[in-house]
Amino acid sequence: MTLKEGKTGMNLKIAAIEDSPLKNRLMTMGLIPGTKVTVLRSAPFGDPMAIRLRSYNLALRRSDAEKITVEAV
């Protein structure tokens, strides 16, 4: 499953990040394999989505979240 498919309130663990020009940027922001994230909410039309990881909240476009593979915790 990808992070894009996560629903509000779900606790997930990052399994992998697809190779893309954005991969290094995402990893710099703390989205590394093994990190636990919580889906907080989505904007009214679904894009972007807000997640909580480590000690901060992060907004991601759904197109970027689609590149992150996660598993349920």
CHARMM internal coordinates of N, CA and C (Angstrom, degrees):
IC EDIT
DIST 1 N 1 CA 1.4547
DIST 1 CA 1 C 1.5272
ANGL 1 N 1 CA 1 C 107.73
DIST 1 C 2 N 1.3093
ANGL 1 CA 1 C 2 N 116.26
DIHE 1 N 1 CA 1 C 2 N 152.68
DIST 2 N 2 CA 1.4672
ANGL 1 C 2 N 2 CA 120.65
DIHE 1 CA 1 C 2 N 2 CA 178.41
DIST 2 CA 2 C 1.5268
ANGL 2 N 2 CA 2 C 110.01
DIHE 1 C 2 N 2 CA 2 C -106.00
DIST 2 C 3 N 1.3100
ANGL 2 CA 2 C 3 N 115.33
DIHE 2 N 2 CA 2 C 3 N 162.39
DIST 3 N 3 CA 1.4681
ANGL 2 C 3 N 3 CA 120.11
DIHE 2 CA 2 C 3 N 3 CA 179.01
DIST 3 CA 3 C 1.5265
ANGL 3 N 3 CA 3 C 110.75
DIHE 2 C 3 N 3 CA 3 C -60.99
DIST 3 C 4 N 1.3075
ANGL 3 CA 3 C 4 N 117.26
DIHE 3 N 3 CA 3 C 4 N -30.27
DIST 4 N 4 CA 1.4663
ANGL 3 C 4 N 4 CA 121.74
DIHE 3 CA 3 C 4 N 4 CA 178.79
DIST 4 CA 4 C 1.5304
ANGL 4 N 4 CA 4 C 111.30
DIHE 3 C 4 N 4 CA 4 C -58.46
DIST 4 C 5 N 1.3186
ANGL 4 CA 4 C 5 N 116.87
DIHE 4 N 4 CA 4 C 5 N -33.03
DIST 5 N 5 CA 1.4598
ANGL 4 C 5 N 5 CA 122.07
DIHE 4 CA 4 C 5 N 5 CA -177.61
DIST 5 CA 5 C 1.5300
ANGL 5 N 5 CA 5 C 113.05
DIHE 4 C 5 N 5 CA 5 C -82.10
DIST 5 C 6 N 1.3341
ANGL 5 CA 5 C 6 N 117.42
DIHE 5 N 5 CA 5 C 6 N -5.88
DIST 6 N 6 CA 1.4635
ANGL 5 C 6 N 6 CA 121.45
DIHE 5 CA 5 C 6 N 6 CA -179.73
DIST 6 CA 6 C 1.5176
ANGL 6 N 6 CA 6 C 111.85
DIHE 5 C 6 N 6 CA 6 C -66.06
DIST 6 C 7 N 1.3166
ANGL 6 CA 6 C 7 N 115.47
DIHE 6 N 6 CA 6 C 7 N 140.07
DIST 7 N 7 CA 1.4675
ANGL 6 C 7 N 7 CA 122.00
DIHE 6 CA 6 C 7 N 7 CA 179.14
DIST 7 CA 7 C 1.5293
ANGL 7 N 7 CA 7 C 109.79
DIHE 6 C 7 N 7 CA 7 C -102.65
DIST 7 C 8 N 1.3111
ANGL 7 CA 7 C 8 N 116.12
DIHE 7 N 7 CA 7 C 8 N 158.10
DIST 8 N 8 CA 1.4630
ANGL 7 C 8 N 8 CA 122.20
DIHE 7 CA 7 C 8 N 8 CA -180.00
DIST 8 CA 8 C 1.5283
ANGL 8 N 8 CA 8 C 110.76
DIHE 7 C 8 N 8 CA 8 C -51.88
DIST 8 C 9 N 1.3322
ANGL 8 CA 8 C 9 N 115.57
DIHE 8 N 8 CA 8 C 9 N 130.06
DIST 9 N 9 CA 1.4586
ANGL 8 C 9 N 9 CA 121.61
DIHE 8 CA 8 C 9 N 9 CA 178.00
DIST 9 CA 9 C 1.5168
ANGL 9 N 9 CA 9 C 114.89
DIHE 8 C 9 N 9 CA 9 C 91.17
DIST 9 C 10 N 1.3167
ANGL 9 CA 9 C 10 N 118.59
DIHE 9 N 9 CA 9 C 10 N -9.13
DIST 10 N 10 CA 1.4591
ANGL 9 C 10 N 10 CA 120.95
DIHE 9 CA 9 C 10 N 10 CA -178.83
DIST 10 CA 10 C 1.5251
ANGL 10 N 10 CA 10 C 111.11
DIHE 9 C 10 N 10 CA 10 C -72.75
DIST 10 C 11 N 1.3402
ANGL 10 CA 10 C 11 N 115.51
DIHE 10 N 10 CA 10 C 11 N 137.90
DIST 11 N 11 CA 1.4580
ANGL 10 C 11 N 11 CA 122.19
DIHE 10 CA 10 C 11 N 11 CA 173.15
DIST 11 CA 11 C 1.5224
ANGL 11 N 11 CA 11 C 107.64
DIHE 10 C 11 N 11 CA 11 C -101.36
DIST 11 C 12 N 1.3150
ANGL 11 CA 11 C 12 N 115.93
DIHE 11 N 11 CA 11 C 12 N 124.95
DIST 12 N 12 CA 1.4561
ANGL 11 C 12 N 12 CA 121.54
DIHE 11 CA 11 C 12 N 12 CA -174.07
DIST 12 CA 12 C 1.5183
ANGL 12 N 12 CA 12 C 110.80
DIHE 11 C 12 N 12 CA 12 C -131.88
DIST 12 C 13 N 1.3257
ANGL 12 CA 12 C 13 N 116.02
DIHE 12 N 12 CA 12 C 13 N 161.23
DIST 13 N 13 CA 1.4654
ANGL 12 C 13 N 13 CA 121.39
DIHE 12 CA 12 C 13 N 13 CA 175.50
DIST 13 CA 13 C 1.5261
ANGL 13 N 13 CA 13 C 107.32
DIHE 12 C 13 N 13 CA 13 C -123.79
DIST 13 C 14 N 1.3269
ANGL 13 CA 13 C 14 N 116.43
DIHE 13 N 13 CA 13 C 14 N 132.93
DIST 14 N 14 CA 1.4617
ANGL 13 C 14 N 14 CA 121.11
DIHE 13 CA 13 C 14 N 14 CA -179.41
DIST 14 CA 14 C 1.5201
ANGL 14 N 14 CA 14 C 109.38
DIHE 13 C 14 N 14 CA 14 C -71.21
DIST 14 C 15 N 1.3313
ANGL 14 CA 14 C 15 N 115.77
DIHE 14 N 14 CA 14 C 15 N 126.96
DIST 15 N 15 CA 1.4610
ANGL 14 C 15 N 15 CA 121.68
DIHE 14 CA 14 C 15 N 15 CA 179.37
DIST 15 CA 15 C 1.5277
ANGL 15 N 15 CA 15 C 110.90
DIHE 14 C 15 N 15 CA 15 C -98.44
DIST 15 C 16 N 1.3314
ANGL 15 CA 15 C 16 N 116.80
DIHE 15 N 15 CA 15 C 16 N -41.53
DIST 16 N 16 CA 1.4651
ANGL 15 C 16 N 16 CA 120.79
DIHE 15 CA 15 C 16 N 16 CA -177.93
DIST 16 CA 16 C 1.5173
ANGL 16 N 16 CA 16 C 110.16
DIHE 15 C 16 N 16 CA 16 C -163.23
DIST 16 C 17 N 1.3276
ANGL 16 CA 16 C 17 N 115.35
DIHE 16 N 16 CA 16 C 17 N 159.81
DIST 17 N 17 CA 1.4636
ANGL 16 C 17 N 17 CA 121.70
DIHE 16 CA 16 C 17 N 17 CA 174.75
DIST 17 CA 17 C 1.5156
ANGL 17 N 17 CA 17 C 107.36
DIHE 16 C 17 N 17 CA 17 C -123.76
DIST 17 C 18 N 1.3132
ANGL 17 CA 17 C 18 N 115.58
DIHE 17 N 17 CA 17 C 18 N 126.20
DIST 18 N 18 CA 1.4636
ANGL 17 C 18 N 18 CA 122.20
DIHE 17 CA 17 C 18 N 18 CA -179.55
DIST 18 CA 18 C 1.5295
ANGL 18 N 18 CA 18 C 110.39
DIHE 17 C 18 N 18 CA 18 C -63.10
DIST 18 C 19 N 1.3223
ANGL 18 CA 18 C 19 N 116.65
DIHE 18 N 18 CA 18 C 19 N 142.37
DIST 19 N 19 CA 1.4651
ANGL 18 C 19 N 19 CA 120.01
DIHE 18 CA 18 C 19 N 19 CA 176.73
DIST 19 CA 19 C 1.5230
ANGL 19 N 19 CA 19 C 110.26
DIHE 18 C 19 N 19 CA 19 C -62.81
DIST 19 C 20 N 1.3187
ANGL 19 CA 19 C 20 N 115.52
DIHE 19 N 19 CA 19 C 20 N 126.78
DIST 20 N 20 CA 1.4577
ANGL 19 C 20 N 20 CA 122.37
DIHE 19 CA 19 C 20 N 20 CA 178.60
DIST 20 CA 20 C 1.5180
ANGL 20 N 20 CA 20 C 107.38
DIHE 19 C 20 N 20 CA 20 C -162.90
DIST 20 C 21 N 1.3274
ANGL 20 CA 20 C 21 N 117.06
DIHE 20 N 20 CA 20 C 21 N 167.82
DIST 21 N 21 CA 1.4696
ANGL 20 C 21 N 21 CA 119.16
DIHE 20 CA 20 C 21 N 21 CA 177.17
DIST 21 CA 21 C 1.5353
ANGL 21 N 21 CA 21 C 112.53
DIHE 20 C 21 N 21 CA 21 C -62.04
DIST 21 C 22 N 1.3215
ANGL 21 CA 21 C 22 N 116.81
DIHE 21 N 21 CA 21 C 22 N -20.61
DIST 22 N 22 CA 1.4607
ANGL 21 C 22 N 22 CA 122.17
DIHE 21 CA 21 C 22 N 22 CA -177.29
DIST 22 CA 22 C 1.5289
ANGL 22 N 22 CA 22 C 113.15
DIHE 21 C 22 N 22 CA 22 C -89.86
DIST 22 C 23 N 1.3275
ANGL 22 CA 22 C 23 N 118.08
DIHE 22 N 22 CA 22 C 23 N -9.38
DIST 23 N 23 CA 1.4631
ANGL 22 C 23 N 23 CA 121.61
DIHE 22 CA 22 C 23 N 23 CA -173.59
DIST 23 CA 23 C 1.5303
ANGL 23 N 23 CA 23 C 112.54
DIHE 22 C 23 N 23 CA 23 C -56.16
DIST 23 C 24 N 1.3153
ANGL 23 CA 23 C 24 N 118.20
DIHE 23 N 23 CA 23 C 24 N -48.97
DIST 24 N 24 CA 1.4670
ANGL 23 C 24 N 24 CA 120.42
DIHE 23 CA 23 C 24 N 24 CA -179.04
DIST 24 CA 24 C 1.5164
ANGL 24 N 24 CA 24 C 111.66
DIHE 23 C 24 N 24 CA 24 C -62.62
DIST 24 C 25 N 1.3083
ANGL 24 CA 24 C 25 N 117.37
DIHE 24 N 24 CA 24 C 25 N -38.51
DIST 25 N 25 CA 1.4750
ANGL 24 C 25 N 25 CA 121.59
DIHE 24 CA 24 C 25 N 25 CA 178.97
DIST 25 CA 25 C 1.5171
ANGL 25 N 25 CA 25 C 110.35
DIHE 24 C 25 N 25 CA 25 C -63.83
DIST 25 C 26 N 1.3290
ANGL 25 CA 25 C 26 N 117.58
DIHE 25 N 25 CA 25 C 26 N -44.75
DIST 26 N 26 CA 1.4620
ANGL 25 C 26 N 26 CA 121.44
DIHE 25 CA 25 C 26 N 26 CA 179.38
DIST 26 CA 26 C 1.5268
ANGL 26 N 26 CA 26 C 110.44
DIHE 25 C 26 N 26 CA 26 C -62.69
DIST 26 C 27 N 1.3242
ANGL 26 CA 26 C 27 N 116.89
DIHE 26 N 26 CA 26 C 27 N -42.36
DIST 27 N 27 CA 1.4583
ANGL 26 C 27 N 27 CA 120.47
DIHE 26 CA 26 C 27 N 27 CA -179.57
DIST 27 CA 27 C 1.5283
ANGL 27 N 27 CA 27 C 111.21
DIHE 26 C 27 N 27 CA 27 C -67.03
DIST 27 C 28 N 1.3305
ANGL 27 CA 27 C 28 N 117.48
DIHE 27 N 27 CA 27 C 28 N -34.65
DIST 28 N 28 CA 1.4581
ANGL 27 C 28 N 28 CA 121.39
DIHE 27 CA 27 C 28 N 28 CA 176.63
DIST 28 CA 28 C 1.5260
ANGL 28 N 28 CA 28 C 110.92
DIHE 27 C 28 N 28 CA 28 C -64.22
DIST 28 C 29 N 1.3235
ANGL 28 CA 28 C 29 N 117.07
DIHE 28 N 28 CA 28 C 29 N -31.71
DIST 29 N 29 CA 1.4702
ANGL 28 C 29 N 29 CA 121.42
DIHE 28 CA 28 C 29 N 29 CA 179.48
DIST 29 CA 29 C 1.5303
ANGL 29 N 29 CA 29 C 112.19
DIHE 28 C 29 N 29 CA 29 C -81.92
DIST 29 C 30 N 1.3326
ANGL 29 CA 29 C 30 N 117.69
DIHE 29 N 29 CA 29 C 30 N 2.67
DIST 30 N 30 CA 1.4577
ANGL 29 C 30 N 30 CA 120.56
DIHE 29 CA 29 C 30 N 30 CA 175.82
DIST 30 CA 30 C 1.5096
ANGL 30 N 30 CA 30 C 115.46
DIHE 29 C 30 N 30 CA 30 C 103.06
DIST 30 C 31 N 1.3115
ANGL 30 CA 30 C 31 N 118.03
DIHE 30 N 30 CA 30 C 31 N 0.44
DIST 31 N 31 CA 1.4599
ANGL 30 C 31 N 31 CA 121.18
DIHE 30 CA 30 C 31 N 31 CA 179.28
DIST 31 CA 31 C 1.5248
ANGL 31 N 31 CA 31 C 109.14
DIHE 30 C 31 N 31 CA 31 C -85.71
DIST 31 C 32 N 1.3295
ANGL 31 CA 31 C 32 N 115.28
DIHE 31 N 31 CA 31 C 32 N 79.73
DIST 32 N 32 CA 1.4539
ANGL 31 C 32 N 32 CA 120.12
DIHE 31 CA 31 C 32 N 32 CA -179.75
DIST 32 CA 32 C 1.5295
ANGL 32 N 32 CA 32 C 108.94
DIHE 31 C 32 N 32 CA 32 C -117.52
DIST 32 C 33 N 1.3207
ANGL 32 CA 32 C 33 N 118.22
DIHE 32 N 32 CA 32 C 33 N 153.17
DIST 33 N 33 CA 1.4709
ANGL 32 C 33 N 33 CA 120.09
DIHE 32 CA 32 C 33 N 33 CA -179.91
DIST 33 CA 33 C 1.5305
ANGL 33 N 33 CA 33 C 111.56
DIHE 32 C 33 N 33 CA 33 C -53.54
DIST 33 C 34 N 1.3310
ANGL 33 CA 33 C 34 N 115.18
DIHE 33 N 33 CA 33 C 34 N 135.54
DIST 34 N 34 CA 1.4511
ANGL 33 C 34 N 34 CA 122.19
DIHE 33 CA 33 C 34 N 34 CA -178.69
DIST 34 CA 34 C 1.5190
ANGL 34 N 34 CA 34 C 114.02
DIHE 33 C 34 N 34 CA 34 C 97.79
DIST 34 C 35 N 1.3265
ANGL 34 CA 34 C 35 N 117.58
DIHE 34 N 34 CA 34 C 35 N -13.71
DIST 35 N 35 CA 1.4640
ANGL 34 C 35 N 35 CA 121.71
DIHE 34 CA 34 C 35 N 35 CA -179.84
DIST 35 CA 35 C 1.5231
ANGL 35 N 35 CA 35 C 110.07
DIHE 34 C 35 N 35 CA 35 C -76.60
DIST 35 C 36 N 1.3352
ANGL 35 CA 35 C 36 N 116.05
DIHE 35 N 35 CA 35 C 36 N 134.33
DIST 36 N 36 CA 1.4656
ANGL 35 C 36 N 36 CA 120.72
DIHE 35 CA 35 C 36 N 36 CA 177.31
DIST 36 CA 36 C 1.5217
ANGL 36 N 36 CA 36 C 109.17
DIHE 35 C 36 N 36 CA 36 C -88.00
DIST 36 C 37 N 1.3353
ANGL 36 CA 36 C 37 N 116.37
DIHE 36 N 36 CA 36 C 37 N 136.65
DIST 37 N 37 CA 1.4589
ANGL 36 C 37 N 37 CA 122.51
DIHE 36 CA 36 C 37 N 37 CA 178.73
DIST 37 CA 37 C 1.5241
ANGL 37 N 37 CA 37 C 109.35
DIHE 36 C 37 N 37 CA 37 C -131.13
DIST 37 C 38 N 1.3156
ANGL 37 CA 37 C 38 N 115.97
DIHE 37 N 37 CA 37 C 38 N 153.91
DIST 38 N 38 CA 1.4682
ANGL 37 C 38 N 38 CA 122.56
DIHE 37 CA 37 C 38 N 38 CA 175.71
DIST 38 CA 38 C 1.5201
ANGL 38 N 38 CA 38 C 107.71
DIHE 37 C 38 N 38 CA 38 C -122.37
DIST 38 C 39 N 1.3174
ANGL 38 CA 38 C 39 N 116.68
DIHE 38 N 38 CA 38 C 39 N 130.55
DIST 39 N 39 CA 1.4648
ANGL 38 C 39 N 39 CA 120.82
DIHE 38 CA 38 C 39 N 39 CA 176.55
DIST 39 CA 39 C 1.5226
ANGL 39 N 39 CA 39 C 107.24
DIHE 38 C 39 N 39 CA 39 C -79.42
DIST 39 C 40 N 1.3326
ANGL 39 CA 39 C 40 N 116.72
DIHE 39 N 39 CA 39 C 40 N 119.57
DIST 40 N 40 CA 1.4599
ANGL 39 C 40 N 40 CA 121.50
DIHE 39 CA 39 C 40 N 40 CA -176.94
DIST 40 CA 40 C 1.5188
ANGL 40 N 40 CA 40 C 112.48
DIHE 39 C 40 N 40 CA 40 C -88.16
DIST 40 C 41 N 1.3225
ANGL 40 CA 40 C 41 N 116.47
DIHE 40 N 40 CA 40 C 41 N -53.23
DIST 41 N 41 CA 1.4723
ANGL 40 C 41 N 41 CA 120.23
DIHE 40 CA 40 C 41 N 41 CA -177.72
DIST 41 CA 41 C 1.5125
ANGL 41 N 41 CA 41 C 109.81
DIHE 40 C 41 N 41 CA 41 C -171.27
DIST 41 C 42 N 1.3315
ANGL 41 CA 41 C 42 N 114.42
DIHE 41 N 41 CA 41 C 42 N 171.08
DIST 42 N 42 CA 1.4576
ANGL 41 C 42 N 42 CA 122.22
DIHE 41 CA 41 C 42 N 42 CA 175.12
DIST 42 CA 42 C 1.5146
ANGL 42 N 42 CA 42 C 108.79
DIHE 41 C 42 N 42 CA 42 C -123.50
DIST 42 C 43 N 1.3050
ANGL 42 CA 42 C 43 N 116.28
DIHE 42 N 42 CA 42 C 43 N 152.05
DIST 43 N 43 CA 1.4639
ANGL 42 C 43 N 43 CA 120.98
DIHE 42 CA 42 C 43 N 43 CA 176.10
DIST 43 CA 43 C 1.5335
ANGL 43 N 43 CA 43 C 108.51
DIHE 42 C 43 N 43 CA 43 C -64.68
DIST 43 C 44 N 1.3334
ANGL 43 CA 43 C 44 N 118.01
DIHE 43 N 43 CA 43 C 44 N 162.83
DIST 44 N 44 CA 1.4683
ANGL 43 C 44 N 44 CA 121.21
DIHE 43 CA 43 C 44 N 44 CA -176.59
DIST 44 CA 44 C 1.5331
ANGL 44 N 44 CA 44 C 115.17
DIHE 43 C 44 N 44 CA 44 C -50.98
DIST 44 C 45 N 1.3071
ANGL 44 CA 44 C 45 N 118.22
DIHE 44 N 44 CA 44 C 45 N -37.56
DIST 45 N 45 CA 1.4556
ANGL 44 C 45 N 45 CA 119.82
DIHE 44 CA 44 C 45 N 45 CA 179.28
DIST 45 CA 45 C 1.5238
ANGL 45 N 45 CA 45 C 111.80
DIHE 44 C 45 N 45 CA 45 C -100.41
DIST 45 C 46 N 1.3513
ANGL 45 CA 45 C 46 N 116.87
DIHE 45 N 45 CA 45 C 46 N 14.47
DIST 46 N 46 CA 1.4523
ANGL 45 C 46 N 46 CA 121.96
DIHE 45 CA 45 C 46 N 46 CA 173.60
DIST 46 CA 46 C 1.5135
ANGL 46 N 46 CA 46 C 116.23
DIHE 45 C 46 N 46 CA 46 C 93.32
DIST 46 C 47 N 1.3063
ANGL 46 CA 46 C 47 N 119.39
DIHE 46 N 46 CA 46 C 47 N -12.17
DIST 47 N 47 CA 1.4565
ANGL 46 C 47 N 47 CA 120.58
DIHE 46 CA 46 C 47 N 47 CA -176.14
DIST 47 CA 47 C 1.5172
ANGL 47 N 47 CA 47 C 109.90
DIHE 46 C 47 N 47 CA 47 C -135.82
DIST 47 C 48 N 1.2877
ANGL 47 CA 47 C 48 N 122.58
DIHE 47 N 47 CA 47 C 48 N 124.95
DIST 48 N 48 CA 1.4711
ANGL 47 C 48 N 48 CA 128.57
DIHE 47 CA 47 C 48 N 48 CA 3.23
DIST 48 CA 48 C 1.5230
ANGL 48 N 48 CA 48 C 112.36
DIHE 47 C 48 N 48 CA 48 C -85.95
DIST 48 C 49 N 1.3302
ANGL 48 CA 48 C 49 N 114.72
DIHE 48 N 48 CA 48 C 49 N -179.22
DIST 49 N 49 CA 1.4576
ANGL 48 C 49 N 49 CA 120.89
DIHE 48 CA 48 C 49 N 49 CA 176.23
DIST 49 CA 49 C 1.5211
ANGL 49 N 49 CA 49 C 108.03
DIHE 48 C 49 N 49 CA 49 C -117.50
DIST 49 C 50 N 1.3246
ANGL 49 CA 49 C 50 N 117.05
DIHE 49 N 49 CA 49 C 50 N 150.72
DIST 50 N 50 CA 1.4638
ANGL 49 C 50 N 50 CA 121.78
DIHE 49 CA 49 C 50 N 50 CA 179.93
DIST 50 CA 50 C 1.5181
ANGL 50 N 50 CA 50 C 109.03
DIHE 49 C 50 N 50 CA 50 C -108.26
DIST 50 C 51 N 1.3363
ANGL 50 CA 50 C 51 N 115.90
DIHE 50 N 50 CA 50 C 51 N 134.70
DIST 51 N 51 CA 1.4565
ANGL 50 C 51 N 51 CA 121.27
DIHE 50 CA 50 C 51 N 51 CA 177.02
DIST 51 CA 51 C 1.5238
ANGL 51 N 51 CA 51 C 108.67
DIHE 50 C 51 N 51 CA 51 C -128.61
DIST 51 C 52 N 1.3222
ANGL 51 CA 51 C 52 N 115.71
DIHE 51 N 51 CA 51 C 52 N 158.37
DIST 52 N 52 CA 1.4663
ANGL 51 C 52 N 52 CA 121.46
DIHE 51 CA 51 C 52 N 52 CA 175.63
DIST 52 CA 52 C 1.5170
ANGL 52 N 52 CA 52 C 107.39
DIHE 51 C 52 N 52 CA 52 C -116.34
DIST 52 C 53 N 1.3197
ANGL 52 CA 52 C 53 N 115.89
DIHE 52 N 52 CA 52 C 53 N 128.29
DIST 53 N 53 CA 1.4497
ANGL 52 C 53 N 53 CA 121.06
DIHE 52 CA 52 C 53 N 53 CA 174.83
DIST 53 CA 53 C 1.5099
ANGL 53 N 53 CA 53 C 109.14
DIHE 52 C 53 N 53 CA 53 C -142.54
DIST 53 C 54 N 1.3239
ANGL 53 CA 53 C 54 N 114.84
DIHE 53 N 53 CA 53 C 54 N 147.38
DIST 54 N 54 CA 1.4644
ANGL 53 C 54 N 54 CA 121.90
DIHE 53 CA 53 C 54 N 54 CA -177.26
DIST 54 CA 54 C 1.5249
ANGL 54 N 54 CA 54 C 109.23
DIHE 53 C 54 N 54 CA 54 C 50.25
DIST 54 C 55 N 1.3081
ANGL 54 CA 54 C 55 N 120.27
DIHE 54 N 54 CA 54 C 55 N -110.21
DIST 55 N 55 CA 1.4722
ANGL 54 C 55 N 55 CA 120.05
DIHE 54 CA 54 C 55 N 55 CA -177.68
DIST 55 CA 55 C 1.5285
ANGL 55 N 55 CA 55 C 112.73
DIHE 54 C 55 N 55 CA 55 C -123.00
DIST 55 C 56 N 1.3279
ANGL 55 CA 55 C 56 N 117.96
DIHE 55 N 55 CA 55 C 56 N 23.78
DIST 56 N 56 CA 1.4592
ANGL 55 C 56 N 56 CA 118.90
DIHE 55 CA 55 C 56 N 56 CA -179.40
DIST 56 CA 56 C 1.5223
ANGL 56 N 56 CA 56 C 111.89
DIHE 55 C 56 N 56 CA 56 C -148.48
DIST 56 C 57 N 1.3198
ANGL 56 CA 56 C 57 N 115.14
DIHE 56 N 56 CA 56 C 57 N 165.22
DIST 57 N 57 CA 1.4601
ANGL 56 C 57 N 57 CA 122.40
DIHE 56 CA 56 C 57 N 57 CA 176.64
DIST 57 CA 57 C 1.5200
ANGL 57 N 57 CA 57 C 108.73
DIHE 56 C 57 N 57 CA 57 C -99.96
DIST 57 C 58 N 1.3253
ANGL 57 CA 57 C 58 N 115.89
DIHE 57 N 57 CA 57 C 58 N 147.08
DIST 58 N 58 CA 1.4547
ANGL 57 C 58 N 58 CA 122.01
DIHE 57 CA 57 C 58 N 58 CA -177.32
DIST 58 CA 58 C 1.5195
ANGL 58 N 58 CA 58 C 109.04
DIHE 57 C 58 N 58 CA 58 C -137.75
DIST 58 C 59 N 1.3205
ANGL 58 CA 58 C 59 N 117.09
DIHE 58 N 58 CA 58 C 59 N 135.22
DIST 59 N 59 CA 1.4640
ANGL 58 C 59 N 59 CA 121.77
DIHE 58 CA 58 C 59 N 59 CA 175.21
DIST 59 CA 59 C 1.5294
ANGL 59 N 59 CA 59 C 107.97
DIHE 58 C 59 N 59 CA 59 C -100.64
DIST 59 C 60 N 1.3221
ANGL 59 CA 59 C 60 N 115.68
DIHE 59 N 59 CA 59 C 60 N 132.05
DIST 60 N 60 CA 1.4666
ANGL 59 C 60 N 60 CA 122.08
DIHE 59 CA 59 C 60 N 60 CA -179.60
DIST 60 CA 60 C 1.5145
ANGL 60 N 60 CA 60 C 110.42
DIHE 59 C 60 N 60 CA 60 C -128.69
DIST 60 C 61 N 1.3229
ANGL 60 CA 60 C 61 N 115.51
DIHE 60 N 60 CA 60 C 61 N 141.43
DIST 61 N 61 CA 1.4658
ANGL 60 C 61 N 61 CA 118.85
DIHE 60 CA 60 C 61 N 61 CA 171.19
DIST 61 CA 61 C 1.5220
ANGL 61 N 61 CA 61 C 107.98
DIHE 60 C 61 N 61 CA 61 C -69.24
DIST 61 C 62 N 1.3003
ANGL 61 CA 61 C 62 N 116.79
DIHE 61 N 61 CA 61 C 62 N 147.81
DIST 62 N 62 CA 1.4691
ANGL 61 C 62 N 62 CA 120.66
DIHE 61 CA 61 C 62 N 62 CA 179.32
DIST 62 CA 62 C 1.5230
ANGL 62 N 62 CA 62 C 111.38
DIHE 61 C 62 N 62 CA 62 C -62.74
DIST 62 C 63 N 1.3272
ANGL 62 CA 62 C 63 N 117.55
DIHE 62 N 62 CA 62 C 63 N -31.41
DIST 63 N 63 CA 1.4697
ANGL 62 C 63 N 63 CA 120.02
DIHE 62 CA 62 C 63 N 63 CA 178.38
DIST 63 CA 63 C 1.5270
ANGL 63 N 63 CA 63 C 110.78
DIHE 62 C 63 N 63 CA 63 C -65.74
DIST 63 C 64 N 1.3355
ANGL 63 CA 63 C 64 N 117.40
DIHE 63 N 63 CA 63 C 64 N -30.85
DIST 64 N 64 CA 1.4632
ANGL 63 C 64 N 64 CA 121.15
DIHE 63 CA 63 C 64 N 64 CA 176.80
DIST 64 CA 64 C 1.5265
ANGL 64 N 64 CA 64 C 110.24
DIHE 63 C 64 N 64 CA 64 C -79.59
DIST 64 C 65 N 1.3132
ANGL 64 CA 64 C 65 N 117.24
DIHE 64 N 64 CA 64 C 65 N -39.00
DIST 65 N 65 CA 1.4649
ANGL 64 C 65 N 65 CA 121.98
DIHE 64 CA 64 C 65 N 65 CA 179.57
DIST 65 CA 65 C 1.5260
ANGL 65 N 65 CA 65 C 111.31
DIHE 64 C 65 N 65 CA 65 C -64.05
DIST 65 C 66 N 1.3152
ANGL 65 CA 65 C 66 N 116.84
DIHE 65 N 65 CA 65 C 66 N -25.68
DIST 66 N 66 CA 1.4584
ANGL 65 C 66 N 66 CA 121.91
DIHE 65 CA 65 C 66 N 66 CA 179.81
DIST 66 CA 66 C 1.5309
ANGL 66 N 66 CA 66 C 111.65
DIHE 65 C 66 N 66 CA 66 C -66.86
DIST 66 C 67 N 1.3120
ANGL 66 CA 66 C 67 N 117.42
DIHE 66 N 66 CA 66 C 67 N -21.34
DIST 67 N 67 CA 1.4605
ANGL 66 C 67 N 67 CA 122.21
DIHE 66 CA 66 C 67 N 67 CA -178.80
DIST 67 CA 67 C 1.5236
ANGL 67 N 67 CA 67 C 112.75
DIHE 66 C 67 N 67 CA 67 C -86.69
DIST 67 C 68 N 1.3470
ANGL 67 CA 67 C 68 N 117.17
DIHE 67 N 67 CA 67 C 68 N -2.10
DIST 68 N 68 CA 1.4624
ANGL 67 C 68 N 68 CA 121.74
DIHE 67 CA 67 C 68 N 68 CA -177.24
DIST 68 CA 68 C 1.5187
ANGL 68 N 68 CA 68 C 109.34
DIHE 67 C 68 N 68 CA 68 C -108.75
DIST 68 C 69 N 1.3330
ANGL 68 CA 68 C 69 N 116.05
DIHE 68 N 68 CA 68 C 69 N 117.72
DIST 69 N 69 CA 1.4558
ANGL 68 C 69 N 69 CA 121.60
DIHE 68 CA 68 C 69 N 69 CA 177.78
DIST 69 CA 69 C 1.5165
ANGL 69 N 69 CA 69 C 109.02
DIHE 68 C 69 N 69 CA 69 C -88.25
DIST 69 C 70 N 1.3356
ANGL 69 CA 69 C 70 N 116.29
DIHE 69 N 69 CA 69 C 70 N 132.07
DIST 70 N 70 CA 1.4674
ANGL 69 C 70 N 70 CA 121.42
DIHE 69 CA 69 C 70 N 70 CA -177.88
DIST 70 CA 70 C 1.5203
ANGL 70 N 70 CA 70 C 110.02
DIHE 69 C 70 N 70 CA 70 C -130.65
DIST 70 C 71 N 1.3309
ANGL 70 CA 70 C 71 N 114.26
DIHE 70 N 70 CA 70 C 71 N 166.19
DIST 71 N 71 CA 1.4639
ANGL 70 C 71 N 71 CA 120.98
DIHE 70 CA 70 C 71 N 71 CA 173.65
DIST 71 CA 71 C 1.5107
ANGL 71 N 71 CA 71 C 108.22
DIHE 70 C 71 N 71 CA 71 C -134.54
DIST 71 C 72 N 1.3163
ANGL 71 CA 71 C 72 N 116.59
DIHE 71 N 71 CA 71 C 72 N 150.51
DIST 72 N 72 CA 1.4697
ANGL 71 C 72 N 72 CA 121.30
DIHE 71 CA 71 C 72 N 72 CA -178.83
DIST 72 CA 72 C 1.5210
ANGL 72 N 72 CA 72 C 110.17
DIHE 71 C 72 N 72 CA 72 C -69.27
DIST 72 C 73 N 1.3237
ANGL 72 CA 72 C 73 N 114.99
DIHE 72 N 72 CA 72 C 73 N 145.49
DIST 73 N 73 CA 1.4772
ANGL 72 C 73 N 73 CA 120.76
DIHE 72 CA 72 C 73 N 73 CA 178.22
DIST 73 CA 73 C 1.5046
ANGL 73 N 73 CA 73 C 108.70
DIHE 72 C 73 N 73 CA 73 C -105.58
END
COOR INIT
IC SEED 1 N 1 CA 1 C
IC BUILD
